[in-house]
Amino acid sequence: MAAAGSAVGVGNLWRFPYLAAKDGGGLFILIYLVLVLTFGFTLLVSDIAIGRKTKKSAIYAYAEMNKNGVFLGW
């Protein structure tokens, strides 16, 4: 199941940008990549930093930083 899921996922990963660019969606892909690299990277680094600071799992790390932040961990 994992191999089949990986094959389907990789196929879509290569097929979607090709079809979007072919049909005039190249600008969408460019904007999407810029947003993923800026916001996604920033959120990933901040999540790792919070986990290292508190030395807890995601659920409990946000709860330790702010009592109302438990839902962020979930």
C-alpha positions as CSV (number, residue, x, y, z in Angstrom):
1,M,0.0,0.0,0.0
2,A,2.8,2.4,0.8
3,A,4.5,1.7,-2.5
4,A,1.3,2.3,-4.4
5,G,0.6,5.5,-2.5
6,S,4.1,6.7,-3.2
7,A,3.8,5.9,-6.9
8,V,0.5,7.8,-7.2
9,G,1.8,10.7,-5.1
10,V,5.0,11.0,-7.2
11,G,3.0,10.7,-10.4
12,N,0.7,13.6,-9.4
13,L,3.7,15.6,-8.2
14,W,5.2,15.5,-11.7
15,R,1.9,15.7,-13.6
16,F,0.2,18.6,-12.0
17,P,2.8,21.3,-12.8
18,Y,3.1,20.1,-16.3
19,L,-0.7,20.2,-16.9
20,A,-1.1,23.6,-15.1
21,A,1.7,25.2,-17.1
22,K,0.3,23.7,-20.4
23,D,-3.1,25.1,-19.7
24,G,-1.9,28.6,-18.7
25,G,-1.5,28.1,-14.9
26,G,2.2,28.7,-14.7
27,L,1.8,31.9,-12.7
28,F,-0.2,30.0,-10.1
29,I,2.6,27.5,-9.7
30,L,5.2,30.2,-9.4
31,I,3.1,32.1,-6.7
32,Y,2.4,28.8,-4.9
33,L,6.1,27.9,-4.8
34,V,7.1,31.4,-3.5
35,L,4.4,31.1,-0.8
36,V,5.5,27.6,0.2
37,L,9.1,28.6,0.4
38,T,8.4,31.8,2.5
39,F,5.5,31.0,4.8
40,G,6.0,27.2,4.9
41,F,9.7,27.5,5.8
42,T,9.0,30.1,8.4
43,L,6.3,28.0,10.1
44,L,8.4,24.9,10.0
45,V,11.4,26.6,11.6
46,S,9.2,28.2,14.3
47,D,7.6,24.9,15.1
48,I,10.9,23.2,15.4
49,A,12.2,26.1,17.6
50,I,9.1,25.8,19.9
51,G,9.6,22.1,20.2
52,R,13.3,22.4,21.1
53,K,12.6,25.2,23.6
54,T,9.9,23.3,25.5
55,K,11.3,19.7,24.9
56,K,7.7,18.5,24.5
57,S,5.5,17.2,21.8
58,A,3.6,19.6,19.6
59,I,0.4,19.3,21.6
60,Y,2.0,20.0,25.0
61,A,4.6,22.5,23.6
62,Y,1.9,25.0,22.6
63,A,0.0,24.4,25.8
64,E,3.1,25.3,27.8
65,M,3.7,28.5,25.9
66,N,0.1,29.7,26.2
67,K,-2.7,28.0,28.1
68,N,-5.2,28.9,25.2
69,G,-2.8,27.5,22.6
70,V,-3.6,23.9,23.1
71,F,-5.7,23.8,19.9
72,L,-2.6,24.9,17.9
73,G,-0.9,21.6,18.8
74,W,-3.8,19.5,17.6
